[in-house]
């Protein structure tokens, strides 16, 4: 197995395991008839603090889960592949930090779902690409944005049933990570990218 294939397989591990856990949790809710939403993040309440960890793992339906898990898997693999040295720190930061700010400033309601992570990873890739001038990251982030165009509008208040706060703070955390980890995982160009253009004769 060459190095590139090994790197690609390694980049699949964490995002795939995480998405698998999300489906196991949703499967448990459906089979048991139990709603875990009460363990979601509820701002300003001490009991709601557990949601900082639990909220991204809980979804209200399979449709909700699928809409979050597809971009999560796609962009998660991208972050793991392009930024292997810092990807774990980035995932942990985007998993936890938005929830803290939602708990401090969010509306009094249960906030659940992994969409905040989606927003964090997409904005990390995009702004990391701009800061590093890494066209790979920018291209991947733009592909996800084109496929899920509503991502852009999700950071603004629209629907009482959607946690735009998680989207907003997820995005801001992604930008912060792009700045903090800007010197990690320096992009090493392939040899063919450094080849000089042939001269015309």
N, C-alpha and C positions, 0 to 999 in steps of 0.2 A: 504493500500500500504506500503510495507516494505521500509526501508531506501535505499537499493541498487536500487530498481526500481525507486524510486523518484529521486535519484542521476542520474540515466541513462536518465530519461526523461528530467531533468534539463540540462543535457549536450547536448541534442539534440536541444535546443531552439536557441541559438545564431548561430551555424553553419547552421541550417536549414533556419532560417530567412535570413541570409546573401546570401545563395545560391538562395533562392527564389527571392531576390532583383535582383540578377544577371540575372535570367531568365526574370524577368519583364522588365529590361532594354533592353535585347536582343530582346524580343518580340516587344517592342516599336520601336526599330530600323527597324525591318522587316516590321511591319504594317505601319509605317509612311514613310518608304523609306528614313529615315534619318540616316546618319552615325554620330556617336558621337566620332569617332576617333580623330577629331580635338580638343577634350577636353582631349586627352591623354597627357602623359608626354612627353614634348619636351625639351631635355637638353639645358641648357645655355640661354634659352629664358624666359623672365619674364612671357609672356603669357603661357608658358609651366608649370609654377608652379602649376596651378590648377590640373595638372595631378597627383601630389603627392597624392591627394585625389581621383580624378576621374579615373585614369588609371586602378586600380585593378577592377573597376566596369564595364569596357567596354571591349567587345570582338568583333572580326571581323566576327564571324560566330557561328552557333550553335555547330558545330564540335569543334571549339576552346573553347567554353564555357563548353561543356560536358567534354572535356579532362581535364579541370581545376577543374570543380565543383565536380566530383566524388571523387578524392583524397582529395579535400578540405573538403568535408562533412565527409569523413571517418576519416581523421586525426584531423579535427576540433573537432569532437565528442570525440576522444581520449584525446586530450589536455584538453577539458572541464571536462571530466570524471576523469582523473587522477590528474589534477591540478586545482581544482575548485577555490581555493583562489586567484591564480595568473593568471588564464586563460584570463580574460578580459584585463589585462595589457599586456600580451603576444600578444594577437590578435592585440591590438592597435599599439604596437611597430612594429610588423611584417607588419602591414598594411601601416604604415607611413615611417619608417626609411629607408627601401630600396629605396623608391622613391626619398628621399632627395639625396642619394648618386648617384643614376642614373642621376638625374638632374645635379649634379655637374660634373660627369665624363662620362656620356653615349654618344653614337653616336648621331649625328644630325638626328633623325627620331622620329616618334611617337611611344611611348612604351605603350602598353595596355595589359590588361589581369591579371588574378589573380594567375598566375603561381608562381610569386615571393612569394606569401603567402604560396602556397603549399610547396615550397622549405624551407621557414622559419619554418613552423610547423614540417615538417619531420626532419629537422636537429635539431630543439629544442628537439623533442622527443628522438632522438638518443643520442645526447650529454648529455641531462639531465639524460637519463638512465645510461650513462657511469659515469657521475659525482656522481650521487646518488646511483649507483649500483642497479638501478631499472630495473629488467629484463622485466617488463611489457612494459615500454616505448621503450626499445630497440627492443623487439619483434614486436611491432606495426609498428615502423619505418622501420624495415627490411621487413615486409609484404608489405608495400606500395612500398618500393624500388624494391622488387621482381616483384610486379604487374606492376610497371611503371619503368622498368629498365633504361629507357632513362633519368630518373631524374639525374643520376650520371653525364652523359655527358652534360647535359644542362647548366652547369656553364661555359662551354668553348665555344669560338666563333666557330660556325659551319655554321649557315644559316643567311643571312642578314635579313630574315623575322622573326627571333626569338630573343627576348630580353634576351640574355644570361646575360646581366648586371643585370637585375632584378632577375634572378635566383641566380647569384653570391651573390649579396648584400642581397637577401632574406635569403640565407643560412648562411651568416656571421651574420646577425641579429638574426637568430635562435640560433646560437652558443652563441652569446652574451647574449641572454635571458636565456639560460640554465645556464650560469655562474651567472648572476645577481640574478635569482630567485631560485638558488640552495638550499636555506634554507627554501623556502616556500613549503607548501603542503607536509610535511614529510610523507612518506609512512608508514601507520600503518598496520602491518601484521595481517592477520586473525588468529584466535586462532589455527586453524588446521595447520597453517604454523609453529607454534612454538612447536607443539607436538613432543615429542621425538620419535625417531625410536624405535620400539619394539625390545627387545633383543631376540635373538634366544636361544632356550633351547634344 
